[in-house]
Amino acid sequence: MKNKEKEILFQLLRNSKLSDREIAKRLNTSQSTITRTRHKLENKYIKSYTVVPNLSELGINLIAFTLLNFTKPSTDMMKGIRDFVEQEPDIVFVGHGEGMEKTGIFISFHRNFTEYADFMQKVRLASKGFGENVESFLVPTDKLLKTLSMVNAVEYLVKKE
């Protein structure tokens, strides 16, 4: 990634609502350069523009980090997981990896403990064919110490290149 692309990406990470004109002004370059580069970034590096809401103000009071062991890492298992998570709007992230003696993680948002308990029942039923040892870590949204932001991490990692 070129330096100019990095600078524009960092501006967009900090505030994706900035106009190309404003970014051009900040970076002392032309608006057409920003527009052309933004389109290139959107095709290769930017998956989407998103808002990071105040979850507790929206009535979302729990974030659940649910860990489990995937038992049969096969194509059928992965299809079953994809089918399940596509049906569950509470799930915001799913990954297959390694750590804490687990091989999979779901991150989900819930309004209250009852909704979380209902969700976990569905997870346990759905995971019978592909997962075991399901455990969760719950975070009340009024106890968040830092909200989700990729700005600092991405800037640090990209600048290290």
N, C-alpha and C positions, 0 to 999 in steps of 0.2 A: 504494500500500500504506500502510495506517495505521501510526502509530508502535507501537501495541500489537501489531499483526501482525508488525512487524519485530522487536520485542523477543522475541516467542515464537519466530519463525523462527531468530533468532540462538542462542537457548537450545537449540533442536533441532539446529542445525548443530554446536554445541559437543559435544553429547551427546544423541543421539537416543533413548537408553534412559531419559531422565528421565521420570518419571511426570507427569501433569497436576497432581497435588497438589504435587509438588516445584517445578515451574515456577511454579505459583500462589504458593507460599511465597516463592520468589526474587523474583517480580515484584510481590508484595504485592497480589494480586488473587484473585478466586474461582476455584475449580477448574472450575466450570461455564463460566466465561468462557474459560478455557484450552482446555477440551474443544471448545467451539463454534468457537473460533478455529483450533485445530489442524485440525479437519475442513475448515474453509474453506481453510486453507493447503494441506492435502493434495489438495484438489480442483483448486487453481489453480497452486500454486508448487512443491510437493514431488512429484518423480517417483517416488522410492522412498527407503526407508531402507536404508543399506548399511553394511557393515563394511569398513574399510581394513586388510587383513591384512598381516602381515609376510611379504612374498613369499619372501624367501630361506629363512625357516624352513619354508615350505610346499614347498620344493624348486623354486621358480621362480627361475631364475638369470639370465634375460635379459629385458629389455624391448626390443622392436624398434619403432622408428618408421620405417615404410616409406612412402616418398614416390614418387609416379608422376604421369604426365600422363594425364588422361582424354582420349581422342582424339575421341570422338563424344558430346558431351553431349546425349543423346536419352533419351526415355522407355525405349526398349529397353535402352540402356546402363545406365541406373539400375536397371532390373529385374535385369539380369545381375549387377550389383555386389551388390544386395540378396540375390539368390539365393546368390551365392558366400559372402558374409559370414555369412549365416544358417547355413551348413553348417560354418563354421570356429569352433569354440569357443575357439581361441587368440586370436581378435580381440576386443578390448574396446572399440574405438572406430574409427569410420570417418567421414571428413568430406570434402566436396567444397569446395575453396576456392582460394586463391591464395597463393603464396609460394615463394621459392627456385626459381623457374622450374618449379614443380610445381602441379598442380591437385587432387591427392587425397592423403589420408593414411590409413594403417592403423596402429593401435597394437595390438601383440600381445604375449602373455606366453609364454615357453618355458622348459622345464626345463634345456635344454642347447643347445649349438651344433648338434648333429645334428638335433634337433627343429626348430630355427630354419631350418636348410638345407632340410629336407624341406618346411616351410611355404612357404619362398620359391619352391621349385620349383612348388608348387601355385599360388602367386600369379602367377608368370610364365606358367604354362599357362592359368590362368583369365583373365588380363588380356589375352590376345592380341586379343580382340575389342574391348576398350575402354580399354586402358592401355598405355603405353610408358615407356621410361626409368625403370625401377623401381630405386630406391636405398633403402638402409636406414642407420639410425644405431642402433647397439646400446648399451644401457646395462646393465652387470652390476648385479644388484640389491644386491650388497654395496658398490657405489660410489654409492648414492643419497645425495644431500646433503639432500633434503627429500622426504618422502612426499606422496602426493596428498592434499590437504586443500583444501576449498573455503571453509573458515570465514573466513579473513582476506580473501580476494578478494571473496566475496559480501557480507560485512559492509561492506567499503570501498565497493563499487559501489552497494549499496542505500542506504547512508547519504548518498551524494553526491546522491541524487535531490532 
